[in-house]
Amino acid sequence: MESEKANGTKEEKYLNILHENKGYYVSNEGSVTNPSYHVWMPEITQAKADSAYQELSLAISRCNYLAKTHNQ
């Protein structure tokens, strides 16, 4: 099973990207006290939100799933 820990680099975290996998990524669009972790899908000119979760581990799992199934 793939890791469910955030893997964002220092620069990505500065840009609010907490986890990245093959162009798919997770960001916190909420606040520190009330997080809303969004999973983003790459598009031609911008990223599109796929889903949102209150738990980071669920968002990371979804991100990893999308990266695995859409990049075959």
Long-range contacts (C-beta under 8 A, 24 or more apart in sequence): 2-64, 2-68, 4-57, 4-60, 4-61, 4-64, 5-60, 6-56, 6-60, 18-56, 18-60, 19-56, 19-59, 19-60, 19-63, 20-63, 21-63, 21-64, 21-67, 22-67, 22-71, 23-67, 23-71, 24-50, 24-63, 24-66, 24-67, 24-70, 25-63, 26-56, 26-59, 26-60, 26-63, 39-63, 39-66, 41-66, 41-70
